[in-house]
Amino acid sequence: MSLKSLKPLPPALAALLLAACGAGDGGSPAPAAPTLQLQALPTEVAEGGSTVLSWSATDADTCLASGDWSGARLIAGSESLTPALGLRRYQLRCSGAGGSAEASVEVRVTAAPIAQEPAEAELARVQALEAGCCQNQETVP
């Protein structure tokens, strides 16, 4: 049989054969791309306060933290942190056979407010000091 005697397959039959054979890729579906969700609650705290980072990845085998935290992390989890003063950025990258996914969150840490006495309390304290300082003094005629 020569190549000239071969006739093209009808399109419908060709599509059916390709579908049955996995469209020519050996029948294996491509690995799913990982997805990742990362959140911080709360996203604004006073100095000395804490925030909780929570994350969850699908179709991933490994996760690696960077930024203001670092190291390997489980595919899903949560972690309570007491961040330093300023704007803190937490990044997470999770990888699997289908690629990788990245996410980041920011937490703003503000200075703790300085406690101030109300004006009335300060005035009363000053008046008490003034009254106490002059009671033991003798007056000269």
DRENFIMI-608436 format. One record per residue (C-alpha): residue number from 1; residue in one letter; z, y negated, x negated. Coordinates in steps of 0.1 Angstrom, whole numbers, padded with zeros to 4 digits. Example, Ala and Ser with C-alpha at 12.3 -4.5 7.8 and 13.67 -1.06 7.14 Angstrom:
<doros>
<doro><resi>1</resi><resn>a</resn><Z>0078</Z><Y>0045</Y><X>-0123</X></doro>
<doro><resi>2</resi><resn>s</resn><Z>0071</Z><Y>0011</Y><X>-0137</X></doro>
</doros>
This chain:
<doros>
<doro><resi>1</resi><resn>m</resn><Z>0000</Z><Y>0000</Y><X>0000</X></doro>
<doro><resi>2</resi><resn>s</resn><Z>-0009</Z><Y>-0034</Y><X>-0014</X></doro>
<doro><resi>3</resi><resn>l</resn><Z>0008</Z><Y>-0067</Y><X>-0009</X></doro>
<doro><resi>4</resi><resn>k</resn><Z>-0023</Z><Y>-0079</Y><X>0010</X></doro>
<doro><resi>5</resi><resn>s</resn><Z>-0017</Z><Y>-0053</Y><X>0037</X></doro>
<doro><resi>6</resi><resn>l</resn><Z>0019</Z><Y>-0065</Y><X>0043</X></doro>
<doro><resi>7</resi><resn>k</resn><Z>0023</Z><Y>-0088</Y><X>0074</X></doro>
<doro><resi>8</resi><resn>p</resn><Z>0051</Z><Y>-0113</Y><X>0079</X></doro>
<doro><resi>9</resi><resn>l</resn><Z>0079</Z><Y>-0103</Y><X>0102</X></doro>
<doro><resi>10</resi><resn>p</resn><Z>0083</Z><Y>-0121</Y><X>0135</X></doro>
<doro><resi>11</resi><resn>p</resn><Z>0109</Z><Y>-0149</Y><X>0131</X></doro>
<doro><resi>12</resi><resn>a</resn><Z>0133</Z><Y>-0133</Y><X>0156</X></doro>
<doro><resi>13</resi><resn>l</resn><Z>0133</Z><Y>-0100</Y><X>0137</X></doro>
<doro><resi>14</resi><resn>a</resn><Z>0137</Z><Y>-0117</Y><X>0104</X></doro>
<doro><resi>15</resi><resn>a</resn><Z>0167</Z><Y>-0137</Y><X>0117</X></doro>
<doro><resi>16</resi><resn>l</resn><Z>0183</Z><Y>-0105</Y><X>0130</X></doro>
<doro><resi>17</resi><resn>l</resn><Z>0178</Z><Y>-0087</Y><X>0097</X></doro>
<doro><resi>18</resi><resn>l</resn><Z>0193</Z><Y>-0116</Y><X>0078</X></doro>
<doro><resi>19</resi><resn>a</resn><Z>0223</Z><Y>-0117</Y><X>0101</X></doro>
<doro><resi>20</resi><resn>a</resn><Z>0229</Z><Y>-0080</Y><X>0098</X></doro>
<doro><resi>21</resi><resn>c</resn><Z>0228</Z><Y>-0082</Y><X>0060</X></doro>
<doro><resi>22</resi><resn>g</resn><Z>0252</Z><Y>-0112</Y><X>0058</X></doro>
<doro><resi>23</resi><resn>a</resn><Z>0224</Z><Y>-0137</Y><X>0055</X></doro>
<doro><resi>24</resi><resn>g</resn><Z>0216</Z><Y>-0125</Y><X>0020</X></doro>
<doro><resi>25</resi><resn>d</resn><Z>0251</Z><Y>-0132</Y><X>0004</X></doro>
<doro><resi>26</resi><resn>g</resn><Z>0263</Z><Y>-0096</Y><X>0003</X></doro>
<doro><resi>27</resi><resn>g</resn><Z>0281</Z><Y>-0098</Y><X>0036</X></doro>
<doro><resi>28</resi><resn>s</resn><Z>0313</Z><Y>-0115</Y><X>0023</X></doro>
<doro><resi>29</resi><resn>p</resn><Z>0323</Z><Y>-0146</Y><X>0041</X></doro>
<doro><resi>30</resi><resn>a</resn><Z>0332</Z><Y>-0176</Y><X>0018</X></doro>
<doro><resi>31</resi><resn>p</resn><Z>0369</Z><Y>-0181</Y><X>0012</X></doro>
<doro><resi>32</resi><resn>a</resn><Z>0385</Z><Y>-0207</Y><X>0035</X></doro>
<doro><resi>33</resi><resn>a</resn><Z>0393</Z><Y>-0240</Y><X>0019</X></doro>
<doro><resi>34</resi><resn>p</resn><Z>0431</Z><Y>-0247</Y><X>0017</X></doro>
<doro><resi>35</resi><resn>t</resn><Z>0447</Z><Y>-0272</Y><X>0040</X></doro>
<doro><resi>36</resi><resn>l</resn><Z>0479</Z><Y>-0290</Y><X>0033</X></doro>
<doro><resi>37</resi><resn>q</resn><Z>0504</Z><Y>-0311</Y><X>0052</X></doro>
<doro><resi>38</resi><resn>l</resn><Z>0531</Z><Y>-0331</Y><X>0034</X></doro>
<doro><resi>39</resi><resn>q</resn><Z>0556</Z><Y>-0355</Y><X>0050</X></doro>
<doro><resi>40</resi><resn>a</resn><Z>0587</Z><Y>-0375</Y><X>0041</X></doro>
<doro><resi>41</resi><resn>l</resn><Z>0615</Z><Y>-0383</Y><X>0065</X></doro>
<doro><resi>42</resi><resn>p</resn><Z>0626</Z><Y>-0411</Y><X>0064</X></doro>
<doro><resi>43</resi><resn>t</resn><Z>0600</Z><Y>-0430</Y><X>0044</X></doro>
<doro><resi>44</resi><resn>e</resn><Z>0624</Z><Y>-0459</Y><X>0037</X></doro>
<doro><resi>45</resi><resn>v</resn><Z>0660</Z><Y>-0455</Y><X>0025</X></doro>
<doro><resi>46</resi><resn>a</resn><Z>0688</Z><Y>-0476</Y><X>0010</X></doro>
<doro><resi>47</resi><resn>e</resn><Z>0697</Z><Y>-0469</Y><X>-0026</X></doro>
<doro><resi>48</resi><resn>g</resn><Z>0718</Z><Y>-0438</Y><X>-0028</X></doro>
<doro><resi>49</resi><resn>g</resn><Z>0703</Z><Y>-0424</Y><X>0004</X></doro>
<doro><resi>50</resi><resn>s</resn><Z>0682</Z><Y>-0393</Y><X>0007</X></doro>
<doro><resi>51</resi><resn>t</resn><Z>0649</Z><Y>-0383</Y><X>0021</X></doro>
<doro><resi>52</resi><resn>v</resn><Z>0635</Z><Y>-0348</Y><X>0030</X></doro>
<doro><resi>53</resi><resn>l</resn><Z>0600</Z><Y>-0338</Y><X>0019</X></doro>
<doro><resi>54</resi><resn>s</resn><Z>0584</Z><Y>-0310</Y><X>0040</X></doro>
<doro><resi>55</resi><resn>w</resn><Z>0551</Z><Y>-0293</Y><X>0034</X></doro>
<doro><resi>56</resi><resn>s</resn><Z>0530</Z><Y>-0265</Y><X>0045</X></doro>
<doro><resi>57</resi><resn>a</resn><Z>0497</Z><Y>-0251</Y><X>0031</X></doro>
<doro><resi>58</resi><resn>t</resn><Z>0473</Z><Y>-0225</Y><X>0045</X></doro>
<doro><resi>59</resi><resn>d</resn><Z>0447</Z><Y>-0205</Y><X>0025</X></doro>
<doro><resi>60</resi><resn>a</resn><Z>0465</Z><Y>-0213</Y><X>-0007</X></doro>
<doro><resi>61</resi><resn>d</resn><Z>0481</Z><Y>-0192</Y><X>-0034</X></doro>
<doro><resi>62</resi><resn>t</resn><Z>0499</Z><Y>-0218</Y><X>-0055</X></doro>
<doro><resi>63</resi><resn>c</resn><Z>0513</Z><Y>-0253</Y><X>-0051</X></doro>
<doro><resi>64</resi><resn>l</resn><Z>0521</Z><Y>-0278</Y><X>-0079</X></doro>
<doro><resi>65</resi><resn>a</resn><Z>0541</Z><Y>-0310</Y><X>-0074</X></doro>
<doro><resi>66</resi><resn>s</resn><Z>0535</Z><Y>-0342</Y><X>-0094</X></doro>
<doro><resi>67</resi><resn>g</resn><Z>0544</Z><Y>-0379</Y><X>-0093</X></doro>
<doro><resi>68</resi><resn>d</resn><Z>0581</Z><Y>-0385</Y><X>-0088</X></doro>
<doro><resi>69</resi><resn>w</resn><Z>0588</Z><Y>-0348</Y><X>-0085</X></doro>
<doro><resi>70</resi><resn>s</resn><Z>0572</Z><Y>-0320</Y><X>-0105</X></doro>
<doro><resi>71</resi><resn>g</resn><Z>0568</Z><Y>-0283</Y><X>-0109</X></doro>
<doro><resi>72</resi><resn>a</resn><Z>0557</Z><Y>-0253</Y><X>-0089</X></doro>
<doro><resi>73</resi><resn>r</resn><Z>0565</Z><Y>-0252</Y><X>-0052</X></doro>
<doro><resi>74</resi><resn>l</resn><Z>0563</Z><Y>-0225</Y><X>-0026</X></doro>
<doro><resi>75</resi><resn>i</resn><Z>0533</Z><Y>-0226</Y><X>-0002</X></doro>
<doro><resi>76</resi><resn>a</resn><Z>0557</Z><Y>-0240</Y><X>0025</X></doro>
<doro><resi>77</resi><resn>g</resn><Z>0591</Z><Y>-0255</Y><X>0023</X></doro>
<doro><resi>78</resi><resn>s</resn><Z>0613</Z><Y>-0286</Y><X>0023</X></doro>
<doro><resi>79</resi><resn>e</resn><Z>0634</Z><Y>-0304</Y><X>-0002</X></doro>
<doro><resi>80</resi><resn>s</resn><Z>0661</Z><Y>-0330</Y><X>0001</X></doro>
<doro><resi>81</resi><resn>l</resn><Z>0659</Z><Y>-0358</Y><X>-0026</X></doro>
<doro><resi>82</resi><resn>t</resn><Z>0679</Z><Y>-0388</Y><X>-0036</X></doro>
<doro><resi>83</resi><resn>p</resn><Z>0652</Z><Y>-0411</Y><X>-0050</X></doro>
<doro><resi>84</resi><resn>a</resn><Z>0657</Z><Y>-0439</Y><X>-0075</X></doro>
<doro><resi>85</resi><resn>l</resn><Z>0653</Z><Y>-0476</Y><X>-0065</X></doro>
<doro><resi>86</resi><resn>g</resn><Z>0617</Z><Y>-0487</Y><X>-0059</X></doro>
<doro><resi>87</resi><resn>l</resn><Z>0585</Z><Y>-0472</Y><X>-0044</X></doro>
<doro><resi>88</resi><resn>r</resn><Z>0584</Z><Y>-0434</Y><X>-0051</X></doro>
<doro><resi>89</resi><resn>r</resn><Z>0552</Z><Y>-0414</Y><X>-0048</X></doro>
<doro><resi>90</resi><resn>y</resn><Z>0553</Z><Y>-0376</Y><X>-0043</X></doro>
<doro><resi>91</resi><resn>q</resn><Z>0521</Z><Y>-0356</Y><X>-0047</X></doro>
<doro><resi>92</resi><resn>l</resn><Z>0513</Z><Y>-0320</Y><X>-0040</X></doro>
<doro><resi>93</resi><resn>r</resn><Z>0482</Z><Y>-0299</Y><X>-0049</X></doro>
<doro><resi>94</resi><resn>c</resn><Z>0478</Z><Y>-0265</Y><X>-0034</X></doro>
<doro><resi>95</resi><resn>s</resn><Z>0450</Z><Y>-0241</Y><X>-0046</X></doro>
<doro><resi>96</resi><resn>g</resn><Z>0434</Z><Y>-0209</Y><X>-0034</X></doro>
<doro><resi>97</resi><resn>a</resn><Z>0402</Z><Y>-0189</Y><X>-0036</X></doro>
<doro><resi>98</resi><resn>g</resn><Z>0384</Z><Y>-0215</Y><X>-0015</X></doro>
<doro><resi>99</resi><resn>g</resn><Z>0394</Z><Y>-0246</Y><X>-0035</X></doro>
<doro><resi>100</resi><resn>s</resn><Z>0423</Z><Y>-0269</Y><X>-0034</X></doro>
<doro><resi>101</resi><resn>a</resn><Z>0439</Z><Y>-0295</Y><X>-0012</X></doro>
<doro><resi>102</resi><resn>e</resn><Z>0460</Z><Y>-0325</Y><X>-0022</X></doro>
<doro><resi>103</resi><resn>a</resn><Z>0484</Z><Y>-0347</Y><X>-0003</X></doro>
<doro><resi>104</resi><resn>s</resn><Z>0509</Z><Y>-0375</Y><X>-0011</X></doro>
<doro><resi>105</resi><resn>v</resn><Z>0536</Z><Y>-0395</Y><X>0005</X></doro>
<doro><resi>106</resi><resn>e</resn><Z>0555</Z><Y>-0426</Y><X>-0005</X></doro>
<doro><resi>107</resi><resn>v</resn><Z>0592</Z><Y>-0434</Y><X>0000</X></doro>
<doro><resi>108</resi><resn>r</resn><Z>0605</Z><Y>-0469</Y><X>-0004</X></doro>
<doro><resi>109</resi><resn>v</resn><Z>0641</Z><Y>-0472</Y><X>-0017</X></doro>
<doro><resi>110</resi><resn>t</resn><Z>0657</Z><Y>-0506</Y><X>-0012</X></doro>
<doro><resi>111</resi><resn>a</resn><Z>0688</Z><Y>-0520</Y><X>-0028</X></doro>
<doro><resi>112</resi><resn>a</resn><Z>0720</Z><Y>-0514</Y><X>-0009</X></doro>
<doro><resi>113</resi><resn>p</resn><Z>0731</Z><Y>-0547</Y><X>0007</X></doro>
<doro><resi>114</resi><resn>i</resn><Z>0760</Z><Y>-0565</Y><X>-0009</X></doro>
<doro><resi>115</resi><resn>a</resn><Z>0789</Z><Y>-0568</Y><X>0015</X></doro>
<doro><resi>116</resi><resn>q</resn><Z>0798</Z><Y>-0604</Y><X>0022</X></doro>
<doro><resi>117</resi><resn>e</resn><Z>0828</Z><Y>-0618</Y><X>0039</X></doro>
<doro><resi>118</resi><resn>p</resn><Z>0823</Z><Y>-0638</Y><X>0070</X></doro>
<doro><resi>119</resi><resn>a</resn><Z>0827</Z><Y>-0676</Y><X>0065</X></doro>
<doro><resi>120</resi><resn>e</resn><Z>0859</Z><Y>-0677</Y><X>0086</X></doro>
<doro><resi>121</resi><resn>a</resn><Z>0876</Z><Y>-0650</Y><X>0066</X></doro>
<doro><resi>122</resi><resn>e</resn><Z>0867</Z><Y>-0668</Y><X>0033</X></doro>
<doro><resi>123</resi><resn>l</resn><Z>0880</Z><Y>-0701</Y><X>0047</X></doro>
<doro><resi>124</resi><resn>a</resn><Z>0913</Z><Y>-0686</Y><X>0058</X></doro>
<doro><resi>125</resi><resn>r</resn><Z>0917</Z><Y>-0670</Y><X>0023</X></doro>
<doro><resi>126</resi><resn>v</resn><Z>0912</Z><Y>-0703</Y><X>0006</X></doro>
<doro><resi>127</resi><resn>q</resn><Z>0936</Z><Y>-0721</Y><X>0029</X></doro>
<doro><resi>128</resi><resn>a</resn><Z>0963</Z><Y>-0694</Y><X>0023</X></doro>
<doro><resi>129</resi><resn>l</resn><Z>0959</Z><Y>-0698</Y><X>-0015</X></doro>
<doro><resi>130</resi><resn>e</resn><Z>0961</Z><Y>-0736</Y><X>-0012</X></doro>
<doro><resi>131</resi><resn>a</resn><Z>0992</Z><Y>-0734</Y><X>0010</X></doro>
<doro><resi>132</resi><resn>g</resn><Z>1010</Z><Y>-0710</Y><X>-0013</X></doro>
<doro><resi>133</resi><resn>c</resn><Z>1003</Z><Y>-0729</Y><X>-0045</X></doro>
<doro><resi>134</resi><resn>c</resn><Z>1022</Z><Y>-0760</Y><X>-0034</X></doro>
<doro><resi>135</resi><resn>q</resn><Z>1052</Z><Y>-0747</Y><X>-0016</X></doro>
<doro><resi>136</resi><resn>n</resn><Z>1074</Z><Y>-0744</Y><X>-0048</X></doro>
<doro><resi>137</resi><resn>q</resn><Z>1066</Z><Y>-0778</Y><X>-0062</X></doro>
<doro><resi>138</resi><resn>e</resn><Z>1092</Z><Y>-0806</Y><X>-0060</X></doro>
<doro><resi>139</resi><resn>t</resn><Z>1082</Z><Y>-0839</Y><X>-0048</X></doro>
<doro><resi>140</resi><resn>v</resn><Z>1092</Z><Y>-0869</Y><X>-0068</X></doro>
<doro><resi>141</resi><resn>p</resn><Z>1102</Z><Y>-0900</Y><X>-0048</X></doro>
</doros>
